[in-house]
Amino acid sequence: MRLVVEISLYPLNQAYLKPIQSFIERLNGYEDLYVKTSATSTVVAGDNVRLMQILQEEMQVTHEEVGQAIFVCKFLNGTNMELD
């Protein structure tokens, strides 16, 4: 199954742009993911199991770097969805 996740990241500190950019850059480093960023969120698509594993790892990295951060996510079954 292909999973599509729309993610918005809100680091709870004054220097919020760098952690957001870092998170997006790390997601873009995975060749097996589709990543598209807009002004307020990033859409990520990939194999369900693999994508959840990546999100778990990358969210942990963000929390370790930033401390407190909020991730707002929407999860969709993307098996029959066309992206771009």
Biotite code that builds the C-alpha atoms (Angstrom):
import biotite.structure as struc

atoms = struc.array([
    struc.Atom([0.000, 0.000, 0.000], chain_id="A", res_id=1, res_name="MET", atom_name="CA", element="C"),
    struc.Atom([1.189, 3.494, -0.786], chain_id="A", res_id=2, res_name="ARG", atom_name="CA", element="C"),
    struc.Atom([0.771, 6.037, 1.986], chain_id="A", res_id=3, res_name="LEU", atom_name="CA", element="C"),
    struc.Atom([0.511, 9.803, 1.530], chain_id="A", res_id=4, res_name="VAL", atom_name="CA", element="C"),
    struc.Atom([1.222, 12.039, 4.511], chain_id="A", res_id=5, res_name="VAL", atom_name="CA", element="C"),
    struc.Atom([0.782, 15.806, 4.693], chain_id="A", res_id=6, res_name="GLU", atom_name="CA", element="C"),
    struc.Atom([3.053, 17.157, 7.447], chain_id="A", res_id=7, res_name="ILE", atom_name="CA", element="C"),
    struc.Atom([3.338, 20.566, 9.078], chain_id="A", res_id=8, res_name="SER", atom_name="CA", element="C"),
    struc.Atom([6.165, 21.083, 11.582], chain_id="A", res_id=9, res_name="LEU", atom_name="CA", element="C"),
    struc.Atom([6.054, 23.701, 14.319], chain_id="A", res_id=10, res_name="TYR", atom_name="CA", element="C"),
    struc.Atom([9.304, 23.861, 16.338], chain_id="A", res_id=11, res_name="PRO", atom_name="CA", element="C"),
    struc.Atom([8.590, 25.480, 19.692], chain_id="A", res_id=12, res_name="LEU", atom_name="CA", element="C"),
    struc.Atom([11.523, 27.865, 19.704], chain_id="A", res_id=13, res_name="ASN", atom_name="CA", element="C"),
    struc.Atom([12.421, 31.219, 18.201], chain_id="A", res_id=14, res_name="GLN", atom_name="CA", element="C"),
    struc.Atom([14.739, 29.816, 15.531], chain_id="A", res_id=15, res_name="ALA", atom_name="CA", element="C"),
    struc.Atom([12.066, 27.747, 13.814], chain_id="A", res_id=16, res_name="TYR", atom_name="CA", element="C"),
    struc.Atom([13.111, 27.956, 10.139], chain_id="A", res_id=17, res_name="LEU", atom_name="CA", element="C"),
    struc.Atom([16.324, 25.923, 10.392], chain_id="A", res_id=18, res_name="LYS", atom_name="CA", element="C"),
    struc.Atom([14.679, 22.829, 11.963], chain_id="A", res_id=19, res_name="PRO", atom_name="CA", element="C"),
    struc.Atom([11.908, 22.906, 9.353], chain_id="A", res_id=20, res_name="ILE", atom_name="CA", element="C"),
    struc.Atom([14.419, 23.193, 6.506], chain_id="A", res_id=21, res_name="GLN", atom_name="CA", element="C"),
    struc.Atom([16.547, 20.426, 8.013], chain_id="A", res_id=22, res_name="SER", atom_name="CA", element="C"),
    struc.Atom([13.561, 18.063, 8.315], chain_id="A", res_id=23, res_name="PHE", atom_name="CA", element="C"),
    struc.Atom([12.532, 18.697, 4.699], chain_id="A", res_id=24, res_name="ILE", atom_name="CA", element="C"),
    struc.Atom([16.107, 18.272, 3.426], chain_id="A", res_id=25, res_name="GLU", atom_name="CA", element="C"),
    struc.Atom([16.404, 14.937, 5.224], chain_id="A", res_id=26, res_name="ARG", atom_name="CA", element="C"),
    struc.Atom([13.129, 13.732, 3.690], chain_id="A", res_id=27, res_name="LEU", atom_name="CA", element="C"),
    struc.Atom([14.361, 14.789, 0.246], chain_id="A", res_id=28, res_name="ASN", atom_name="CA", element="C"),
    struc.Atom([17.420, 12.583, 0.790], chain_id="A", res_id=29, res_name="GLY", atom_name="CA", element="C"),
    struc.Atom([15.355, 9.397, 0.519], chain_id="A", res_id=30, res_name="TYR", atom_name="CA", element="C"),
    struc.Atom([15.199, 8.317, -3.115], chain_id="A", res_id=31, res_name="GLU", atom_name="CA", element="C"),
    struc.Atom([12.223, 6.024, -2.496], chain_id="A", res_id=32, res_name="ASP", atom_name="CA", element="C"),
    struc.Atom([9.969, 8.872, -1.302], chain_id="A", res_id=33, res_name="LEU", atom_name="CA", element="C"),
    struc.Atom([7.946, 11.454, -3.195], chain_id="A", res_id=34, res_name="TYR", atom_name="CA", element="C"),
    struc.Atom([8.352, 14.811, -1.420], chain_id="A", res_id=35, res_name="VAL", atom_name="CA", element="C"),
    struc.Atom([6.640, 18.068, -2.361], chain_id="A", res_id=36, res_name="LYS", atom_name="CA", element="C"),
    struc.Atom([6.850, 21.145, -0.159], chain_id="A", res_id=37, res_name="THR", atom_name="CA", element="C"),
    struc.Atom([4.450, 24.073, -0.118], chain_id="A", res_id=38, res_name="SER", atom_name="CA", element="C"),
    struc.Atom([4.352, 27.206, 2.041], chain_id="A", res_id=39, res_name="ALA", atom_name="CA", element="C"),
    struc.Atom([2.616, 25.529, 4.990], chain_id="A", res_id=40, res_name="THR", atom_name="CA", element="C"),
    struc.Atom([3.182, 21.784, 4.674], chain_id="A", res_id=41, res_name="SER", atom_name="CA", element="C"),
    struc.Atom([5.083, 18.991, 2.981], chain_id="A", res_id=42, res_name="THR", atom_name="CA", element="C"),
    struc.Atom([3.455, 16.033, 1.232], chain_id="A", res_id=43, res_name="VAL", atom_name="CA", element="C"),
    struc.Atom([5.396, 12.782, 1.449], chain_id="A", res_id=44, res_name="VAL", atom_name="CA", element="C"),
    struc.Atom([4.410, 9.549, -0.288], chain_id="A", res_id=45, res_name="ALA", atom_name="CA", element="C"),
    struc.Atom([5.906, 6.095, -0.309], chain_id="A", res_id=46, res_name="GLY", atom_name="CA", element="C"),
    struc.Atom([5.457, 2.503, 0.750], chain_id="A", res_id=47, res_name="ASP", atom_name="CA", element="C"),
    struc.Atom([3.387, 2.452, 3.947], chain_id="A", res_id=48, res_name="ASN", atom_name="CA", element="C"),
    struc.Atom([5.832, 0.495, 6.113], chain_id="A", res_id=49, res_name="VAL", atom_name="CA", element="C"),
    struc.Atom([8.927, 2.258, 4.807], chain_id="A", res_id=50, res_name="ARG", atom_name="CA", element="C"),
    struc.Atom([7.417, 5.741, 5.097], chain_id="A", res_id=51, res_name="LEU", atom_name="CA", element="C"),
    struc.Atom([6.289, 5.171, 8.690], chain_id="A", res_id=52, res_name="MET", atom_name="CA", element="C"),
    struc.Atom([9.775, 3.914, 9.572], chain_id="A", res_id=53, res_name="GLN", atom_name="CA", element="C"),
    struc.Atom([11.377, 7.005, 8.011], chain_id="A", res_id=54, res_name="ILE", atom_name="CA", element="C"),
    struc.Atom([8.955, 9.383, 9.727], chain_id="A", res_id=55, res_name="LEU", atom_name="CA", element="C"),
    struc.Atom([9.616, 7.753, 13.091], chain_id="A", res_id=56, res_name="GLN", atom_name="CA", element="C"),
    struc.Atom([13.376, 8.168, 12.654], chain_id="A", res_id=57, res_name="GLU", atom_name="CA", element="C"),
    struc.Atom([13.257, 11.711, 11.292], chain_id="A", res_id=58, res_name="GLU", atom_name="CA", element="C"),
    struc.Atom([10.750, 12.962, 13.853], chain_id="A", res_id=59, res_name="MET", atom_name="CA", element="C"),
    struc.Atom([13.024, 11.624, 16.589], chain_id="A", res_id=60, res_name="GLN", atom_name="CA", element="C"),
    struc.Atom([16.010, 13.446, 15.061], chain_id="A", res_id=61, res_name="VAL", atom_name="CA", element="C"),
    struc.Atom([13.994, 16.674, 15.016], chain_id="A", res_id=62, res_name="THR", atom_name="CA", element="C"),
    struc.Atom([12.955, 16.272, 18.652], chain_id="A", res_id=63, res_name="HIS", atom_name="CA", element="C"),
    struc.Atom([16.565, 15.573, 19.652], chain_id="A", res_id=64, res_name="GLU", atom_name="CA", element="C"),
    struc.Atom([17.791, 18.675, 17.795], chain_id="A", res_id=65, res_name="GLU", atom_name="CA", element="C"),
    struc.Atom([14.990, 21.080, 18.758], chain_id="A", res_id=66, res_name="VAL", atom_name="CA", element="C"),
    struc.Atom([13.578, 19.797, 22.022], chain_id="A", res_id=67, res_name="GLY", atom_name="CA", element="C"),
    struc.Atom([9.873, 20.527, 21.705], chain_id="A", res_id=68, res_name="GLN", atom_name="CA", element="C"),
    struc.Atom([8.183, 20.488, 18.307], chain_id="A", res_id=69, res_name="ALA", atom_name="CA", element="C"),
    struc.Atom([4.681, 19.824, 17.055], chain_id="A", res_id=70, res_name="ILE", atom_name="CA", element="C"),
    struc.Atom([4.054, 17.638, 14.008], chain_id="A", res_id=71, res_name="PHE", atom_name="CA", element="C"),
    struc.Atom([0.586, 17.936, 12.492], chain_id="A", res_id=72, res_name="VAL", atom_name="CA", element="C"),
    struc.Atom([0.002, 15.056, 10.075], chain_id="A", res_id=73, res_name="CYS", atom_name="CA", element="C"),
    struc.Atom([-2.763, 13.843, 7.786], chain_id="A", res_id=74, res_name="LYS", atom_name="CA", element="C"),
    struc.Atom([-2.495, 10.244, 6.608], chain_id="A", res_id=75, res_name="PHE", atom_name="CA", element="C"),
    struc.Atom([-4.180, 9.065, 3.394], chain_id="A", res_id=76, res_name="LEU", atom_name="CA", element="C"),
    struc.Atom([-4.305, 5.810, 1.518], chain_id="A", res_id=77, res_name="ASN", atom_name="CA", element="C"),
    struc.Atom([-2.448, 6.863, -1.606], chain_id="A", res_id=78, res_name="GLY", atom_name="CA", element="C"),
    struc.Atom([-2.659, 3.620, -3.533], chain_id="A", res_id=79, res_name="THR", atom_name="CA", element="C"),
    struc.Atom([-4.956, 5.081, -6.187], chain_id="A", res_id=80, res_name="ASN", atom_name="CA", element="C"),
    struc.Atom([-3.837, 8.713, -5.949], chain_id="A", res_id=81, res_name="MET", atom_name="CA", element="C"),
    struc.Atom([-1.923, 10.546, -8.641], chain_id="A", res_id=82, res_name="GLU", atom_name="CA", element="C"),
    struc.Atom([0.688, 12.976, -7.374], chain_id="A", res_id=83, res_name="LEU", atom_name="CA", element="C"),
    struc.Atom([1.737, 15.803, -9.677], chain_id="A", res_id=84, res_name="ASP", atom_name="CA", element="C"),
])
